Amino acid sequence: MSANLAPVSSPTEESTMTDGFNLVIDALKLNGIKTIYGLPGIPITDLTRKAQAQGLRVISFRHEQNAGNAAAIAGFMTGQPGVCLTVSAPGFLNGLTALANATTNCFPMILISGSSEREIVDLQQGDYEEMDQVAVARSLCKAAFRVLHAEDIGVGIARAIRSAVSGRPGGVYLDLPAKLFSQAMDAAAGAASLIQVVDPAPRQIPAPDAVKRALDLLKGAKKPLILLGKGAAYARADADIRALVERSGIPYLPMSMAKGLLPDTHELSAAAARSYVLPEADVVLLVGARLNWLLSHGKGKTWGGKDHKAWGGQKFIQIDISPTEMDSNVRIDAPLVGDIGSCVSALLAGIDAKWPKPPAEWLNAVFDRRNKNVAKMAETLAKDPKPMNFHSALNVVRDIVKANPDAMLVNEGANALDFTRSIVDMYKPRKRLDVGTWGVMGIGMGFAVAAAIESGEPVIAIEGDSAFGFSGMEVETICRYNLPVCVVIFNNNGVYRGTDQNLSGGADVAPTVFVKDARYEKMMEAFGGVGVYATTPAELRKGMEEAIRSRRPTLINAIIDETAGTESGRITSLNPAAAAKK
């Protein structure tokens, strides 16, 4: 860290004083923060006004959770902490879900909230929106800090930035009590107190013996597999990761947010043979992927085990910046601790022209299974049922994304998530943004707003009708900032499907059923955007193509068969009732 002695931008030439408002703004600007996502209100309304006046872009939402989600995914996209600004107590609590989700998904994010005064909170005297917010936040994020004095603002923001991006990235909470903003101090002293963070996420070089152990294990494999997680996408080691795959000749399997690190159409992609390669592989190299529930904890039938607790016999090489991640579910035979870029580079140095390619029997088996599955999927996608189903609708989305590979794809839902992930190919890194590790609903519109702001590219948001309900009011935000976002809602009249019945025979509809034929597109029209009601693939295609061409805020209400979809999508087994039926 180093002190920056340049004068702050806010005081006039005649003034020799500054205050907490200006010091917060100057500290953020000094560290390259250009955008704040949030929702104004007591006590941070003036902070948003002043920040905007001083050149920061302030994107104001209708709900703090959506602003937090925007900040979190901005952190993933840029590698710099996304900043979310909220009011105290209820606003802070609304932002906590996004903060916890960012921490779980390793997205660098800083939640900054105004708060009540410490002396009143500590005595529980009943202040406006009184809450000990640091205590509440601490268990849900990497770090939580409170700044009480204007001269400590620089330190507080510097610590928040470094905590958010160093090691395994995550969420950080920064508490700014209301009276901090009005504290005045000498402008020169204020400038000197600010800190420009230097090298907040330094490289962590893997140990040479760990690299050799990993290479030896990989070289001796008969059925090797490389598994890429979203950490690999975050690492921005795209060229080296591609070289690792291509030089080694090892098939690779991308997790959903790693799709596009190499094009999904790459000759070594095993994505369409996932259910075959996981139980068959003998050595698996994990690059930025954790053996959590998304990978069945590295055991069970997914990996060839006899039951859900049984290990399938694979040997694992795991690249992770956190040594405590190793052996979290199964034995890691070759832990490779360090940042992904350095670890992949070290592995590459050991893969020379003499490196043995995987046995032809393994490659032929993988590619034969992949090609059969791709052909089978093509047959399904070619069908034109009436009404549309997930496959016929997503065949259109697949074509649109292929024609617009720079577009951002946001995706959430149950069936809408699962089918999109398996049907829509990605061609470039960090273009697919979805629910991630928690599988949490409600990220859609927040992610879409940030994707448009941070990338400048068109955004396609594929939403289940249930998932859209968590953040749907943000279509006003999309229209207010005139963002090039095309929201496509797969409308089958309910959660999972619209055909469930009230088992009591009463007048109320089943808990999973929505209003029939809801006209979601009218919401976008209400705020000046474009609404499209689509009942056929041709209408969906026309609406999406026009949205991409015009870059106007668009919502397409894609009507699909209400019987389409299964309960909980591909994770039906996690539903106790469904599991009991087996």
FIGULUM-503423 format. One record per residue (C-alpha): x, y, z; residue in three letters. Coordinates in steps of 0.2 Angstrom, whole numbers, plus 2048, in hexadecimal, padded with zeros to 3 digits. Layout:
XYZALA;...
END
This chain:
800800800MET;8068127FDSER;7FF823801ALA;7FA82E7F3ASN;7FD8407F7LEU;7F48487E8ALA;7E78547EEPRO;7D584E7EFVAL;7CA8537E0SER;7BB85A7EASER;7C18697F4PRO;7C187A7EBTHR;7D18837EAGLU;7CC88F7F8GLU;7C7881803SER;7D387880FTHR;7C786C816MET;7BF85C810THR;7B384F818ASP;7AE83D819GLY;7A383E809PHE;7B18447FEASN;7BE839806LEU;7B4829802VAL;7B282F7F0ILE;7C48337EEASP;7CA8237F6ALA;7BF8197EALEU;7C48237DBLYS;7D78217E0LEU;7D580F7DFASN;7CD80E7CEGLY;7BB80C7D3ILE;7B08137C5LYS;79F80D7C9THR;79480B7D9ILE;7858007D9TYR;7788047E7GLY;76880C7EDLEU;76881E7F5PRO;760822805GLY;764827817ILE;77382A81BPRO;77C82780AILE;7718317FETHR;77D8407FDASP;78B8347FBLEU;78382E7EBTHR;7808407E5ARG;7918457E8LYS;7998367E1ALA;7908387D1GLN;79484B7D0ALA;7A78467D2GLN;7A783A7C3GLY;7A28297CBLEU;7948207C2ARG;78681C7CFVAL;77A80F7C9ILE;76B8107D4SER;7608007D6PHE;74E7FD7DDARG;7547F07E9HIS;7657EE7F2GLU;7677DB7EFGLN;7677DF7DCASN;7737ED7DEALA;77E7E17E9GLY;77D7D37DBASN;7827E07CEALA;7917E57D9ALA;7967D37DCALA;7967CE7C9ILE;79F7DE7C5ALA;7AD7D87D0GLY;7AD7C77C7PHE;7AE7D07B6MET;7BB7DC7BATHR;7C67D47C7GLY;7C37E57D1GLN;7B77E67E0PRO;7A67EA7DBGLY;79F7F77E7VAL;78D7F77EECYS;7868057F8LEU;777804803THR;76E80C811VAL;76E806823SER;7667F782BALA;7587F181FPRO;7627F7810GLY;7727EF817PHE;7687DE81ALEU;7627DE808ASN;7737DF802GLY;77A7D180DLEU;7737C3802THR;77D7CA7F3ALA;78D7CC7FFLEU;78B7BA805ALA;7897B47F4ASN;7987BD7EEALA;7A37B67FBTHR;79C7A47F7THR;7A07A77E5ASN;7B17B07E8CYS;7AB7C07DFPHE;7B47CF7E6PRO;7A77DB7EDMET;7A67E97FAILE;7967ED802LEU;7967FE809ILE;788803815SER;78381281FGLY;77F80E831SER;779815842SER;78681D84EGLU;790811858ARG;78D819869GLU;77A817867ILE;77B80585FVAL;7867FF86DASP;77A80587ALEU;76B7FF870GLN;762810872GLN;75780E863GLY;75F818855ASP;757819844TYR;75A80883CGLU;76680384AGLU;7707F4847MET;7817ED84AASP;7847EA838GLN;7977E5839VAL;7927D7845ALA;7847D183AVAL;78F7D282AALA;79F7CA831ARG;79A7B882FSER;7947BA81DLEU;7A37C2815CYS;7B67C1815LYS;7B87D0820ALA;7AE7DE828ALA;7B57F082CPHE;7AD7FF834ARG;7B5811832VAL;7B181D840LEU;7BD82C83BHIS;7BF83582BALA;7D283382CGLU;7D082082BASP;7C581F81CILE;7D481C810GLY;7DA80E81BVAL;7C880681CGLY;7C6806809ILE;7D7800806ALA;7D57F1812ARG;7C47EE80AALA;7CB7ED7F9ILE;7DA7E27FEARG;7CF7D6807SER;7C37D57F9ALA;7CF7D07EBVAL;7DE7C87F4SER;7DF7B57F6GLY;7CE7AD7F2ARG;7C37BC7EEPRO;7B37C07F6GLY;7A87CC7FFGLY;7AD7DA80BVAL;7A27E5816TYR;7A67F781ALEU;79C800827ASP;79B813826LEU;79181B834PRO;78682A82FALA;790838838LYS;7A1832830LEU;79B83B820PHE;79A84C827SER;7AB84B831GLN;7B785982AALA;7CA858829MET;7D8862821ASP;7D785E80EALA;7EA85B80DALA;7EA84F81CALA;7DB847814GLY;7E4844804ALA;7F383D80DALA;7E8831816SER;7E2828806LEU;7EA818801ILE;7EC8127EFGLN;7EC7FF7F1VAL;7FC7F77E9VAL;7FB7E57E3ASP;7EC7E07EDPRO;7EB7CF7E5ALA;7FE7C97E4PRO;8037BA7DAARG;8057AA7E5GLN;81179F7DDILE;80F78C7DFPRO;81D7827E7ALA;8287797DAPRO;8267687E2ASP;81376A7E1ALA;81476E7CFVAL;81E75E7CBLYS;8127537D5ARG;80475A7CBALA;80D7577BBLEU;8127467BFASP;8017417C4LEU;7F97497B4LEU;8077417A9LYS;80372F7AFGLY;7F07317ADALA;7E77257A1LYS;7D772F7A1LYS;7DB7417A6PRO;7CE74F7A7LEU;7D07627AAILE;7C176A7B3LEU;7C077D7B2LEU;7B67877BFGLY;7B17997BFLYS;7C179D7C9GLY;7CA7997B9ALA;7C07A67B0ALA;7C37B37BETYR;7D67B07BDALA;7D77B77ABARG;7E47AA7A7ALA;7DB7A6797ASP;7E97A478BALA;7F3798797ASP;7E478E79BILE;7E078B789ARG;7F2787786ALA;7F277A795LEU;7E377278DVAL;7EA77277BGLU;7FC76D77FARG;7F775F78BSER;7E975977FGLY;7DE75578FILE;7CB75778DPRO;7C3765797TYR;7B37677A0LEU;7AD7797A4PRO;7A277E7B2MET;79478A7ADSER;79D79A7B0MET;7AD7937A9ALA;7A4790798LYS;7AD79A78AGLY;7BF79A792LEU;7C178E783LEU;7B278E777PRO;7A578177BASP;7A877B769THR;7BA77776CHIS;7C0766767GLU;7C6762778LEU;7B6767781SER;7AE75978BALA;79F763790ALA;792759787ALA;79A74978FALA;79974F7A1ARG;7907407A7SER;79D73479FTYR;7AE73D7A3VAL;7AB7407B5LEU;7A972E7BBPRO;7B67287AEGLU;7C47347B1ALA;7D372D7BBASP;7DC73E7BEVAL;7D274E7BFVAL;7DB75F7BFLEU;7D076C7C7LEU;7D377E7C2VAL;7CA78B7CCGLY;7BC77E7D0ALA;7B77787E1ARG;7B17667E5LEU;7A076D7ECASN;78E7687E9TRP;79076D7D7LEU;79C75F7D4LEU;7947537E0SER;7A27567EDHIS;7AD74B7E2GLY;7A573B7E6LYS;7957317E4GLY;78D72B7D4LYS;79273A7CATHR;7A47357CDTRP;7A17227CBGLY;79F71E7DDGLY;7927117E3LYS;78871D7EDASP;7887307F2HIS;79672E7FELYS;7A17237F4ALA;7B17297ECTRP;7B37247DAGLY;7C67227DAGLY;7CB7317D1GLN;7DC73A7D5LYS;7DA74D7D6PHE;7E675B7D3ILE;7DE76B7D9GLN;7E477D7D6ILE;7DE7897E3ASP;7E47987EBILE;7DE7927FCSER;7E7783804PRO;7D877F80FTHR;7CE77B800GLU;7D876B7FDMET;7D075B804ASP;7C0764808SER;7B6755801ASN;7C27487FAVAL;7D57457FAARG;7DE7517EFILE;7ED7487E9ASP;7F77567E2ALA;7F27677EAPRO;7F87767E0LEU;7F77857EBVAL;7F97967E3GLY;7F07A27D7ASP;7E979A7C8ILE;7F37A47BBGLY;80479F7C4SER;7FF78D7C6CYS;7F978B7B4VAL;8097937AESER;8137887B9ALA;80A7787B2LEU;80D77F7A0LEU;81F7807A2ALA;82076D7A6GLY;816768797ILE;822768788ASP;822760777ALA;82574F77FLYS;81674F78ATRP;80C73F787PRO;7FA742780LYS;7EC739788PRO;7E9728782PRO;7DF727772ALA;7D271B77AGLU;7CE728787TRP;7CC73677ALEU;7C272C76EASN;7B672677BALA;7B4738782VAL;7B1740770PHE;7A673276BASP;79A73477AARG;79B747777ARG;797746765ASN;78873A768LYS;781746775ASN;78475576AVAL;77A74C75BALA;76C747767LYS;76B75976DMET;76A76075CALA;75B754758GLU;75275B767THR;75676D763LEU;75076B751ALA;73E767757LYS;731774757ASP;72476F764PRO;71577A767LYS;715783773PRO;728786774MET;73277C781ASN;743780789PHE;74C77777BHIS;74478076CSER;745791775ALA;75778F779LEU;75B789768ASN;75879B763VAL;7627A2772VAL;77079676CARG;77079E75BASP;7707B0761ILE;77E7AD76DVAL;7887A575FLYS;7857B4754ALA;7897C0762ASN;7987B876CPRO;79C7C8774ASP;78B7CA77CALA;78A7C678FMET;77E7B8794LEU;7767B87A5VAL;76C7A97AAASN;7627A37B9GLU;7547987BDGLY;7527867C0ALA;74E77E7AFASN;75278E7A7ALA;76378D7AELEU;76677B7ABASP;76177A799PHE;76A78A794THR;77A78479CARG;77A774792SER;77277B781ILE;77A78D77FVAL;78C78C77AASP;79879A780MET;7A77A0775TYR;7B07AD780LYS;7B57AD793PRO;7AB7B67A0ARG;79C7B8795LYS;7917AC79FARG;78B7B27B0LEU;77F7A77BAASP;77A7A27CCVAL;78A79A7D0GLY;78F7907E0THR;77F7947EATRP;7737927DCGLY;76A7A17E3VAL;75B7A97DAMET;75A7BB7D7GLY;76B7BF7CFILE;7637C37BEGLY;7607D57BCMET;76E7DB7C7GLY;77A7D07BDPHE;7727D77ADALA;7747E97B2VAL;7877E77B7ALA;78B7DC7A8ALA;7847EA79DALA;78D7F87A7ILE;79E7EF7A8GLU;79F7E7797SER;7967F478CGLY;7907E5782GLU;77E7DF77FPRO;7777D478DVAL;76B7C578BILE;7637C079BALA;75B7AE79BILE;74F7AD7A9GLU;7427A17B0GLY;7327AA7B4ASP;7347A67C7SER;7467AC7C7ALA;7417BC7BEPHE;7367C07CCGLY;7447C37D9PHE;74B7D27D0SER;73E7D67C2GLY;73B7E87C8MET;74D7EC7C2GLU;7477ED7B0VAL;7437FF7B5GLU;7568017B9THR;75A7F97A8ILE;74F8067A0CYS;7548147AAARG;7668127A5TYR;76180C793ASN;76C7FD794LEU;76D7F0786PRO;7657E2790VAL;7597D5788CYS;7507CB795VAL;7487BB78FVAL;73C7B379BILE;7387A1799PHE;7267A279FASN;71E7917A3ASN;7127997B0ASN;71B7937C0GLY;72978D7CAVAL;73077E7C0TYR;72077D7B6ARG;70E7847B7GLY;7047747B8THR;7057707CBASP;6F476E7D4GLN;6EF7737E6ASN;6EF7627EELEU;6E17677FASER;6D576B7EDGLY;6D377D7F3GLY;6D178C7E9ALA;6E37927EAASP;6EF78E7DDVAL;6FE7827E1ALA;70C78B7E9PRO;7177897D9THR;70A7907CDVAL;70A7A27C7PHE;6FD7AD7BDVAL;6F97A47ADLYS;7007AD79DASP;7087BB7A7ALA;70D7CA79CARG;71E7CD7A2TYR;7237D7793GLU;7177E5799LYS;7237E97A7MET;7307EE79BMET;7247F8791GLU;71E8017A0ALA;7308097A2PHE;73380D790GLY;73B7FD78AGLY;7367F077DVAL;72A7E2781GLY;7297D3777VAL;71C7C5779TYR;7237B5770ALA;71A7A576ETHR;72579D760THR;73879C75DPRO;7367A774EALA;72E7B5759GLU;73C7B2766LEU;74A7B3759ARG;7437C3752LYS;7417CB763GLY;7537C7768MET;75B7CC758GLU;7527DD759GLU;7577DF76BALA;76A7DC767ILE;7697E7758ARG;7607F6760SER;7697F4771ARG;7587FA779ARG;7527F278APRO;7477E4785THR;73D7D678ELEU;7377C7784ILE;7297BD78CASN;72D7AC784ALA;71E7A1787ILE;72378F789ILE;71977F78DASP;71378079FGLU;71776D7A1THR;72977079CALA;73576F7AAGLY;7397637B9THR;7397687CBGLU;7497707D0SER;75176D7BFGLY;7607617C0ARG;7617627D3ILE;7517597D6THR;75A74D7E1SER;75D75B7EELEU;74A75D7F0ASN;7457517FFPRO;73574C7F8ALA;73C7487E7ALA;74A73E7EFALA;73E7347F9ALA;73572E7EALYS;7457267E3LYS;
END
